[in-house]
Amino acid sequence: MAAKLPPKRETFRHGNLPEALVDAALVRLEAEGVESISLRELARDAGVNHRAVYRHFPHKLSLLAAVAETGWKRLGQRLKNSTVGKAPGEPALIAAGVGFFLFARDCPNLFHLMAGARINTEGKFPELEAAIIDALQIFAVGFAGTGMAPNIVVKRTAVFVASLQGVITQILHDRVHVAPAKAKAFVADICIMLIHGIGSQVIQPSDSARPGRPG
């Protein structure tokens, strides 16, 4: 169900305006997509003059960077929670992979913003980059737990995350149709394939997934 837009605030307690604006942007993002986000509309949602918004976010890109940063922090916490009690190596990687999918399923528009075109192309948002590295570190630790040489861990982590992100995107767009009840098991199987090599396990489309609508 789409999120509801927040009502306009009649008053605002100063001191947490950036956080309030990011929260309002997250609600709008999930309700109506990234195109619905504007600094003036967020000022209305927060109940402040739009000039106050520009003091914290001089342009939309700076706001989107803050929204994406919040998303990566939330994802990082989700991944850490998913791997609590899991043995290092494959069990932790599978649990983190499934956690990655569940986060994307719960917050699809935020996931698309985070996984879409790079926001920090000019290096103006170091906090965003730090949040990304921190979130993805859980996968690097997982591969390190398999006994893999350190110089290979970074490459395998990058390939694993990029491949998993692509699969999740296809599921969200219904280009690969997976029954909701089987989605977690399907993603876990994909993780196993990526860990051991794509030819290590074959999933029958009739059992777990089938191609979705093209386009």
C-alpha positions in Angstrom: 0.0 0.0 0.0 1.4 3.4 -0.9 2.4 5.6 1.9 0.2 8.6 2.7 1.6 12.1 2.4 2.0 13.9 5.7 -0.4 16.7 6.6 1.0 20.2 6.8 2.4 21.0 10.2 1.0 24.0 11.9 4.1 24.5 14.1 7.6 23.3 14.0 10.1 22.8 16.8 13.3 24.3 15.4 16.6 22.4 15.7 15.7 19.2 13.8 14.6 20.8 10.5 17.0 18.8 8.3 15.9 15.5 9.8 12.2 16.5 9.5 12.7 17.4 5.8 14.4 14.1 5.1 11.6 12.2 6.8 9.0 14.1 4.8 11.0 13.4 1.6 11.1 9.6 2.5 7.3 9.6 2.8 6.8 11.4 -0.5 9.3 9.2 -2.2 7.5 6.0 -1.3 4.1 7.5 -1.9 4.6 9.2 -5.3 8.2 8.6 -6.5 11.3 10.8 -6.7 9.7 13.1 -9.2 7.2 14.3 -6.5 10.0 15.6 -4.2 10.5 19.4 -4.3 12.0 21.7 -1.7 8.9 23.9 -1.7 6.5 21.0 -1.2 8.7 19.6 1.6 8.6 23.1 3.3 4.8 22.9 3.2 4.9 19.4 4.7 7.2 20.5 7.5 5.2 23.7 8.0 8.1 26.1 7.5 8.9 28.9 5.0 10.7 27.5 1.9 13.6 29.9 2.6 14.4 27.9 5.7 14.7 24.7 3.6 17.3 26.3 1.3 19.6 27.1 4.3 20.0 23.3 4.8 19.5 22.0 1.3 20.5 24.6 -1.3 19.3 22.3 -4.2 17.3 19.1 -4.7 20.5 17.1 -5.3 21.7 17.8 -1.8 18.4 16.7 -0.3 18.4 13.5 -2.4 21.9 12.8 -1.1 20.6 13.1 2.5 17.7 10.9 1.7 20.0 8.2 0.1 22.4 8.5 3.0 19.5 7.8 5.4 18.5 4.8 3.2 22.0 3.3 3.3 22.2 3.7 7.0 18.8 1.9 7.4 19.9 -0.8 5.0 23.2 -1.2 7.0 21.3 -1.7 10.2 18.9 -4.1 8.4 21.8 -6.2 7.2 23.5 -6.2 10.6 20.2 -7.4 12.2 19.8 -10.1 9.5 23.2 -11.6 10.2 23.0 -11.7 14.0 23.9 -15.2 15.1 24.9 -16.3 11.6 28.2 -18.1 11.2 30.8 -16.1 9.2 31.0 -16.9 5.5 28.2 -18.4 3.5 25.4 -18.3 6.2 26.1 -14.6 6.9 26.2 -13.8 3.1 22.9 -15.5 2.5 21.2 -13.9 5.4 22.5 -10.5 4.3 21.4 -11.1 0.8 17.9 -11.9 1.9 17.9 -8.9 4.2 18.9 -6.7 1.2 15.9 -8.1 -0.8 13.5 -7.5 2.1 14.6 -3.9 2.5 14.1 -3.3 -1.2 10.7 -5.0 -1.1 9.6 -2.8 1.8 11.0 0.4 0.5 11.1 0.0 -3.3 11.3 3.7 -4.3 14.1 4.3 -1.8 15.9 1.3 -3.1 15.7 2.5 -6.6 17.0 5.9 -5.6 19.9 4.3 -3.7 20.7 1.8 -6.5 20.1 4.2 -9.4 22.3 6.8 -11.0 25.1 7.8 -8.7 24.3 11.0 -6.8 27.8 11.8 -5.5 29.5 12.1 -8.9 31.5 15.2 -7.8 32.4 14.0 -4.3 30.3 16.7 -2.6 28.6 14.3 -0.2 31.2 12.3 1.7 28.7 11.3 4.4 26.7 9.4 1.7 29.8 7.5 0.5 30.6 6.6 4.1 27.1 5.2 4.6 27.4 3.1 1.5 30.7 1.7 2.5 29.5 0.9 6.0 26.4 -0.9 4.7 28.2 -3.0 2.2 31.0 -3.9 4.6 28.8 -6.7 5.9 29.2 -8.5 2.6 32.9 -8.0 2.6 33.1 -9.4 6.1 31.0 -12.3 4.8 33.4 -13.1 2.0 36.4 -12.7 4.3 34.7 -15.3 6.5 35.0 -17.9 3.7 38.8 -17.8 4.0 39.1 -15.9 0.7 42.3 -13.9 0.1 41.9 -10.2 1.1 42.8 -9.0 -2.4 39.9 -11.0 -3.8 37.3 -10.0 -1.2 36.7 -6.5 -2.6 36.2 -7.8 -6.1 33.9 -10.6 -5.1 31.9 -8.3 -2.9 31.4 -5.8 -5.7 30.3 -8.5 -8.1 28.0 -10.1 -5.5 26.3 -6.9 -4.6 25.9 -5.7 -8.1 24.5 -9.0 -9.3 22.1 -9.3 -6.4 21.0 -5.7 -6.9 20.2 -6.5 -10.5 18.2 -9.6 -9.6 16.2 -7.7 -6.9 15.5 -4.9 -9.4 14.1 -7.4 -11.9 11.9 -8.9 -9.2 10.6 -5.4 -8.2 9.8 -4.5 -11.8 8.1 -7.9 -12.3 10.5 -8.9 -15.1 11.3 -11.9 -13.0 8.1 -13.0 -11.3 8.5 -14.8 -8.0 5.6 -15.8 -5.8 5.7 -13.8 -2.6 5.8 -16.9 -0.5 8.8 -18.2 -2.3 10.7 -14.9 -2.7 13.1 -15.3 0.3 14.0 -18.8 -0.7 14.6 -17.7 -4.3 16.9 -14.9 -3.3 18.7 -17.3 -0.9 19.3 -19.6 -3.9 20.6 -16.7 -6.0 23.0 -15.9 -3.2 24.3 -19.4 -3.2 24.8 -19.3 -6.9 26.8 -16.1 -6.6 28.9 -17.4 -3.8 29.9 -20.6 -5.5 29.6 -19.7 -9.1 26.6 -19.4 -11.4 26.8 -23.0 -12.6 26.8 -24.6 -9.1 23.1 -24.8 -8.8 20.1 -24.8 -11.2 16.8 -23.4 -10.2 13.8 -24.6 -12.2 11.7 -21.6 -13.3 8.5 -23.6 -12.6 9.6 -24.0 -9.0 10.7 -20.6 -8.0 10.4 -18.0 -10.7 9.2 -17.3 -14.2 9.9 -14.5 -16.6 7.7 -11.5 -16.1 6.5 -8.8 -18.5 9.0 -7.4 -20.8 9.7 -3.7 -21.1 
